Amino acid sequence: MTFRELKQSDEKIFNDWIKSWTTESVIVSVAKPITGSFAEHLANLEQMKNNSINNFVPASNYFFIEDGLIKGGVSARWQLNDHLLNFGGHIGYGVAPAWRQQGIAKKMLELTLNIYQQRKISPVLITAEKWNIASRKTIESNGGVLENIIKEPSTGKLFCRYWIDLNSLVINIIIQKVVLFLEKYDKKSCPVKAAF
């Protein structure tokens, strides 16, 4: 498995990745069909890494590649604008339909958070639509703490806004695991729960 940016030799697997999303009603930004050639797409991605282009903030795209296939992708945004602060967050990700429920999203988010930590960007905002329980669990399993749920005025969609403080990520994960453990037991079988 590798987790990296695209290179010219990835054109075929990238095209297969795009095709894998054709039946989906919601397509994440890293899986949208491109206009122009693959070489032009790579040039645009390179330019976007350090520059705001067409009202988009600087961002990098990373892909989870395994067995010669792109199974997942991440858009890592290095800044937030007003829209991202409310509805998009720093990180957007998606896993191809055939590879879901295998822990790929969780692993991609973990690897992406490591990049944010290296860049000293913290806290990190990640959002998920309220109905998307799988995405919310992925965020929570990586230390996400729910701040609030807000409605996007133009669509009426509800977005859960999670923050991950990379400076205290280990503590957050430990606390969540303790809480999950305690939730499995009632007060009679696990008296320590009463102290929390």
N, C-alpha and C positions, 0 to 999 in steps of 0.2 A: 504494500500500500504506500502511495505517496500522496502528499497534500501540498500542492504547489500551484503557481500560476501557469497559464498556457504557454506553449511554444509552438513554433511553426509545424513541427512534426505531429502535433495533436489534431490536425484538421479533421481527419476521418472520425476519430473518437468524439470530437466535439460535435460534428454533424449528427452522429448517432445519439449523442446526449440530447440534442435539440429535438430529434425525432421522437425520443422516448417520452416527451411531454405533450405530444400532439393531441392526446385524448383528455388532457387535464383541463378543468374549467378555470383554475387559477395557476398561472405560470409565474414562477419567481424570476426576478430580474436576470439572474445568471443563466437562465434557460430560455430566454426570449430569442426568437430567430434574429439573425443579424442581417443588416443590409450591406451590400458591398462584398468584397472578398474577405477571406479569412485573414490574409495579411493586413488588410486595412483595419479589421476588427482588433487584431493584436496591437497595431499602432495606436488605435484609439484607447485601448486599455492601458497602454504604457503612458500615454499622455494624461489620462485620468488619475494616475497614481499621485501626481503632485499638483494638479491644477483643477480648478472648478471649471467645468465645461457645460454650457447650456443649462445653467441653474442646478447642475449636479455637483455635489461636494467631491473633493478628492477621495478616491476609493481604489481598492485593489480587489481583484477576483481570484479566489483560490478554488482548486478542484480536488476532490477525493478520487484518486485514480487507483483502481485495483483490477488485476486480471485483464489489463488492456482495455478497461472500460471506465468512463467517468460515471461514478455512481452518485455523486453529490457535488454541490457547489455553494460557495459563500461569497457574498459581497461585503467586504470590510470597508466601512466608511470612516474616514479619519477625522471628520468633523461633523457637526450637526447643524442643520438649518432649522427654521421654525417647523416645517412639516415633519422632518425626521425626529425632532425633539418630542413631537406628540404621537406620531403614528408609525414611523419607520425604524427609528433607532440607529445605532451604530452598525448593527450586523443583521443581514438578511441571509437566509439559507434555504436550500431545498434538496431533497433526495429524490432521485428518479423513482417512479412508481414501483418498478420491479425490485427495488432494493430497500424499501421502507421496512420499519420494525426490525431492524438488525443492528441498531445502535450507531449507525453511521452519522446521523444528525448530532447525537451527543458527542461523538468523537470529533467531528468537524468543529463544533462549537468550542470544545476544549482546546483544540489546536489553534483556533483563531484567537481565543482569549490569551493564549501564550504570546501571540504576536502583539496584541495590545499591551500586554505586560512589558514586553521588550521595548515597545515604543513609549512606555510610561504614560499610557492613556487610561485613566481610571477616574471615576467609575464609568462603566460601559452600560449603555441603554440598549435593551433588546425588547421588541414588542411582538405580540402574537395576537391574532384575532381570538376573541373570547371562546368561540366554538372549537378552536384548534387545540384540543387537549394534549395531543402528542407533542406539539411544539412547546406548549406551556410546560409540560413535564421535562422536556429537554432543557429548557432554560432553567427551571428549578433545580434540576440535577447538577447543573453547573454553577450553582450558587446564586441564582437569580432571586431577588426579593421583590415581590409585587408592591409597587407604589400605589397604583390606582388603575381603574378601568375607565376609558374615555370614549366618547362617541365621535366619529368623524362626521362633520356636518354634511359634506357633499354626498356621502354614501349611506350614512346611518349605521355603518359597521362599528362594532365595539372592539376596542383594542386594549389589551392588558399590557401595562408598561412595567417592565422589570429592570432593576438596576443590579449590576454586579460590581462590587467594590473589590478590585483585584488586590488591594492591599490587605484585605481581610477575608479573601476567598476561602482559605483553608478553614477558618473559624466558621464561616457560614455553612460550609458543607458538613462539618462535624455536627453543628447544631441541628441542621435539617435531618441528618441521619438519626440523631438521638430522638428527635420529635417523631419521625416515622416509626422508629422502634417502639416508642411509648404508645403511639396510637394503635398498635396491634394488640395491646393488652389493656384490660380494664383495671380499675383501681384495686380490685380484690386480688388479682393475680400478679399485679406489679405495683405495690404500694408506693414506690418511689415517684410515680406519676403525680401523686397528690402534692409533691413539693414543687412542681413546675407551674 
